[in-house]
């Protein structure tokens, strides 16, 4: 073969090898998957639950008549502010109680007169006793010294003296009985006065009249409310929580964020946790005192976020995690290739998930977009 032919064959071979290398390079470039990454970071994680609830007045009074009777007057209307033990609310018919008080006064006066009568009888009995003692002693002395009179006379005088003493003792008993009757009559008078004062009912708490149930002319009955009063300055938020969270929540420590009309109303700590779970609904109630709240009123709907727990650790964007049958995994950029990393997850918070093992380190480039096109050791092209 001539040298010219050999040269031409070598040139053709070199050209073919060169084209093959370019095709391989192009093929590798085609297999590089464009991805976006984010750094693994140390951050705080919170275990929260969202709840819906309502605002309630902390102090509520259902005001009922203290004695039954026709309602004769209403002193307030719905929406009126009232002050504890000062504002009059309503009155019931006082005729019977006034008559009862008058009768009780008369009975007390009679009882006192009875005491005076018994004391006068005692004085009379004491006078008789005194005369009987004198007669007995004088006659007894004459009989003993001079044998004047008879033994029968002495015995009759002694008997009369003993009867006089018994009369005095009986008078003392009657006086004591009459004094007890005076005490009873005085107590009855106080009850009558109290009943008369109870015909006018005053506010038991400070607040606002929120509902009226009876009006003038209606028959007021003990145990049935005429007014409902709510304290608008002492409010509390009430929420019902699924029973599975009962052991995670504690009054006095569990934190709560409250929102009203999509605005944060404040940060609070739960003040109350129901001692039991509702058998039918499988929920339990929690409450938080609302301090100086001007954004809400009793009956307002509110929402809240209850913090069940908190931790600090390495986090990765939640969207970077791929769920597999064998567990959760992420892809980490290692130079120009992707590495599949199994992870153990913890809390999820604000779009980030806690990694509770040591599979991810601070600064690792976790792939957050393009990861579903990858396999372990797939070529990647990191883009910003």
MOJODA-V948458 format. One record per residue. N is the residue number from 1. RES is the residue in one small letter. PSI is psi in radians with two decimals (999 if undefined). Layout:
n:res:psi
N:RES:PSI
N:RES:PSI
This chain:
n:res:psi
1:x:2.35
2:x:2.78
3:x:-0.57
4:x:-0.73
5:x:-0.74
6:x:-0.71
7:x:-0.73
8:x:-0.74
9:x:-0.71
10:x:-0.69
11:x:-0.76
12:x:-0.75
13:x:-0.78
14:x:-0.71
15:x:-0.68
16:x:-0.75
17:x:-0.72
18:x:-0.74
19:x:-0.63
20:x:-0.72
21:x:-0.72
22:x:-0.67
23:x:-0.70
24:x:-0.75
25:x:-0.72
26:x:-0.65
27:x:-0.73
28:x:-0.73
29:x:-0.64
30:x:-0.58
31:x:-0.12
32:x:1.98
33:x:2.22
34:x:2.29
35:x:2.84
36:x:2.43
37:x:2.85
38:x:2.61
39:x:2.43
40:x:2.35
41:x:2.63
42:x:2.25
43:x:2.96
44:x:2.39
45:x:2.46
46:x:2.45
47:x:1.78
48:x:2.70
49:x:2.48
50:x:2.41
51:x:2.76
52:x:2.46
53:x:-2.81
54:x:2.86
55:x:2.36
56:x:2.65
57:x:2.32
58:x:-0.65
59:x:2.08
60:x:2.33
61:x:2.22
62:x:1.83
63:x:2.06
64:x:2.77
65:x:2.53
66:x:-0.43
67:x:2.61
68:x:2.55
69:x:2.92
70:x:2.32
71:x:2.09
72:x:-0.33
73:x:2.45
74:x:2.20
75:x:-0.23
76:x:2.88
77:x:2.90
78:x:2.37
79:x:-0.23
80:x:2.46
81:x:2.46
82:x:2.71
83:x:2.39
84:x:2.28
85:x:0.15
86:x:-0.80
87:x:2.18
88:x:2.37
89:x:-0.94
90:x:2.93
91:x:2.56
92:x:2.87
93:x:2.19
94:x:0.05
95:x:-0.87
96:x:-0.73
97:x:-0.58
98:x:-0.77
99:x:-0.68
100:x:-0.66
101:x:-0.72
102:x:-0.77
103:x:-0.71
104:x:-0.64
105:x:-0.75
106:x:-0.74
107:x:-0.61
108:x:-0.72
109:x:-0.73
110:x:-0.75
111:x:-0.67
112:x:-0.67
113:x:-0.65
114:x:-0.64
115:x:-0.80
116:x:-0.72
117:x:-0.81
118:x:-0.60
119:x:-0.64
120:x:-0.71
121:x:-0.62
122:x:-0.75
123:x:-0.72
124:x:-0.74
125:x:-0.67
126:x:-0.63
127:x:-0.74
128:x:-0.74
129:x:-0.75
130:x:-0.78
131:x:-0.68
132:x:-0.70
133:x:-0.74
134:x:-0.82
135:x:-0.72
136:x:-0.78
137:x:-0.74
138:x:-0.80
139:x:-0.62
140:x:-0.67
141:x:-0.78
142:x:-0.70
143:x:-0.72
144:x:-0.61
145:x:-0.72
146:x:0.06
147:x:0.60
148:x:2.32
149:x:-3.00
150:x:2.83
151:x:-0.60
152:x:-0.66
153:x:-0.77
154:x:-0.76
155:x:-0.65
156:x:-0.70
157:x:-0.69
158:x:-0.73
159:x:-0.74
160:x:-0.63
161:x:-0.73
162:x:-0.67
163:x:-0.65
164:x:-0.68
165:x:-0.70
166:x:-0.62
167:x:-0.69
168:x:-0.74
169:x:-0.72
170:x:-0.70
171:x:-0.69
172:x:-0.74
173:x:-0.73
174:x:-0.65
175:x:-0.78
176:x:-0.72
177:x:-0.75
178:x:-0.66
179:x:-0.67
180:x:-0.67
181:x:-0.59
182:x:-0.77
183:x:-0.75
184:x:-0.73
185:x:-0.64
186:x:-0.72
187:x:-0.72
188:x:-0.62
189:x:-0.72
190:x:-0.70
191:x:-0.72
192:x:-0.70
193:x:-0.74
194:x:-0.75
195:x:-0.68
196:x:-0.74
197:x:-0.51
198:x:-0.16
199:x:-0.37
200:x:2.06
201:x:2.29
202:x:2.88
203:x:2.22
204:x:-0.33
205:x:2.83
206:x:2.44
207:x:-2.56
208:x:2.44
209:x:2.03
210:x:-0.44
211:x:2.58
212:x:2.28
213:x:-0.45
214:x:2.75
215:x:3.06
216:x:2.30
217:x:-0.37
218:x:2.72
219:x:1.98
220:x:2.35
221:x:2.42
222:x:2.36
223:x:-0.17
224:x:2.11
225:x:2.47
226:x:-0.72
227:x:2.67
228:x:2.22
229:x:2.33
230:x:2.45
231:x:1.85
232:x:-0.21
233:x:-0.19
234:x:1.67
235:x:2.77
236:x:2.60
237:x:2.36
238:x:2.28
239:x:2.62
240:x:2.18
241:x:2.44
242:x:2.53
243:x:-0.43
244:x:-0.26
245:x:0.11
246:x:-0.78
247:x:-0.24
248:x:-0.18
249:x:2.37
250:x:2.32
251:x:2.38
252:x:-0.27
253:x:-0.64
254:x:2.27
255:x:2.68
256:x:2.32
257:x:2.29
258:x:2.39
259:x:2.43
260:x:2.20
261:x:0.73
262:x:0.21
263:x:2.44
264:x:2.11
265:x:-0.44
266:x:2.94
267:x:2.32
268:x:3.00
269:x:2.38
270:x:2.31
271:x:-0.24
272:x:2.46
273:x:2.22
274:x:2.44
275:x:-0.15
276:x:2.92
277:x:2.40
278:x:2.17
279:x:-0.55
280:x:-0.86
281:x:-0.26
282:x:0.78
283:x:2.86
284:x:2.70
285:x:2.46
286:x:2.68
287:x:2.75
288:x:2.35
289:x:2.32
290:x:2.04
291:x:2.15
292:x:0.77
293:x:2.19
294:x:0.00
295:x:-0.26
296:x:2.86
297:x:2.83
298:x:2.31
299:x:-0.18
300:x:2.50
301:x:2.37
302:x:2.88
303:x:2.83
304:x:2.81
305:x:2.03
306:x:2.24
307:x:1.97
308:x:-0.53
309:x:2.97
310:x:2.44
311:x:2.93
312:x:2.30
313:x:-3.05
314:x:2.35
315:x:2.63
316:x:2.66
317:x:2.32
318:x:-0.61
319:x:-0.22
320:x:-0.28
321:x:2.34
322:x:2.23
323:x:2.10
324:x:2.85
325:x:-0.54
326:x:-0.15
327:x:-3.11
328:x:2.49
329:x:2.78
330:x:2.87
331:x:2.37
332:x:2.36
333:x:2.12
334:x:1.56
335:x:-2.10
336:x:0.24
337:x:2.79
338:x:2.42
339:x:2.23
340:x:2.24
341:x:1.98
342:x:2.45
343:x:2.75
344:x:2.10
345:x:2.73
346:x:-2.14
347:x:2.63
348:x:2.32
349:x:2.18
350:x:0.73
351:x:0.10
352:x:2.61
353:x:2.37
354:x:2.37
355:x:1.97
356:x:-0.09
357:x:-2.93
358:x:0.43
359:x:-0.48
360:x:2.36
361:x:2.79
362:x:2.26
363:x:-0.17
364:x:2.42
365:x:1.72
366:x:2.28
367:x:2.14
368:x:-0.25
369:x:2.35
370:x:-0.03
371:x:-0.41
372:x:-0.12
373:x:0.08
374:x:2.70
375:x:2.99
376:x:2.30
377:x:0.27
378:x:2.44
379:x:2.49
380:x:2.78
381:x:1.76
382:x:2.18
383:x:2.67
384:x:999
